[in-house]
Amino acid sequence: MTLTVPWNPTALAELRDCLDLMTADTTVPGGVIAHGTHDTEPGYLASSVVAPECGDARPGPDTVYDVASLTKVLATWPLGFSGGR
C-alpha cells in the first residue's frame, strides 16, 4: 500500500518563492502551481498575471498555459524539489 504525505508548508513556501522570483524577473508572466496528494483536493499557488496582454487578470486553477515554451522549467522543477516533501 502506498501512503501519501501532505506537502510540507516549508516546501510549499519555497515553491511559491521560486514562482514569485520567476515572475519578478519576467522569466514567465505568471504561473500556477497545483499541489496535493491523490486522495485530497488540490491546493494552488499563483503569482503575477496570466499574460501582459490580459491586463491585471490573475492566474488561477482554471488558467491554461501553453507549456511548449515552459517545458524546460516544468522538467527541471521536480528535480530541484524532489526532496522537499
C-alpha positions in Angstrom: 0.0 0.0 0.0 1.3 3.5 -0.9 0.8 6.2 1.7 0.8 9.8 0.6 2.0 12.6 2.8 0.7 16.2 2.5 3.1 18.8 1.3 5.3 20.4 3.9 4.5 24.1 4.4 8.2 24.9 4.1 8.4 23.2 0.7 5.3 25.0 -0.5 6.8 28.3 0.6 9.9 27.6 -1.3 7.9 26.7 -4.4 6.0 29.9 -4.1 9.2 31.9 -3.6 10.6 30.4 -6.8 7.4 31.2 -8.8 7.5 34.7 -7.4 11.1 35.2 -8.4 10.4 33.8 -11.9 7.6 36.3 -12.4 9.5 39.2 -10.9 12.4 38.8 -13.4 9.9 38.2 -16.2 11.1 34.6 -16.9 7.3 33.9 -17.1 4.4 36.4 -17.0 2.7 34.4 -14.3 2.0 30.9 -13.1 0.0 28.5 -11.0 1.4 25.5 -9.1 -1.1 22.8 -8.1 -0.2 20.7 -5.1 -1.7 17.9 -3.2 -2.0 14.1 -2.9 -4.1 11.7 -4.8 -6.6 11.5 -2.1 -7.1 15.2 -1.3 -8.4 18.2 -3.1 -5.6 20.1 -4.7 -4.3 23.4 -3.4 -3.0 26.2 -5.7 -0.2 28.8 -5.5 -0.5 31.6 -8.1 1.7 34.5 -8.9 1.5 37.7 -11.1 -0.7 37.9 -14.1 -1.9 35.5 -16.8 -0.1 37.4 -19.5 0.7 41.1 -20.2 -2.0 41.3 -22.9 -4.6 40.2 -20.4 -4.2 43.2 -18.2 -4.4 42.6 -14.5 -6.1 39.1 -14.8 -4.7 36.9 -12.1 -3.9 33.2 -12.9 -5.9 30.5 -11.0 -6.8 26.8 -11.2 -8.6 27.2 -14.5 -5.9 29.2 -16.2 -4.5 27.3 -19.2 -0.9 27.9 -20.3 0.9 26.8 -23.4 3.6 24.7 -21.9 5.6 24.2 -25.0 7.8 27.2 -24.1 7.9 26.1 -20.4 9.0 22.5 -21.0 12.4 23.1 -19.5 11.0 24.8 -16.4 8.4 22.0 -15.9 11.0 19.3 -16.4 13.6 20.7 -14.0 11.4 21.7 -11.0 10.7 18.2 -9.9 14.5 17.5 -9.9 15.1 20.5 -7.7 12.3 19.9 -5.2 12.1 16.1 -5.1 13.4 16.1 -1.5 11.2 18.9 -0.3 8.1 16.9 0.6 
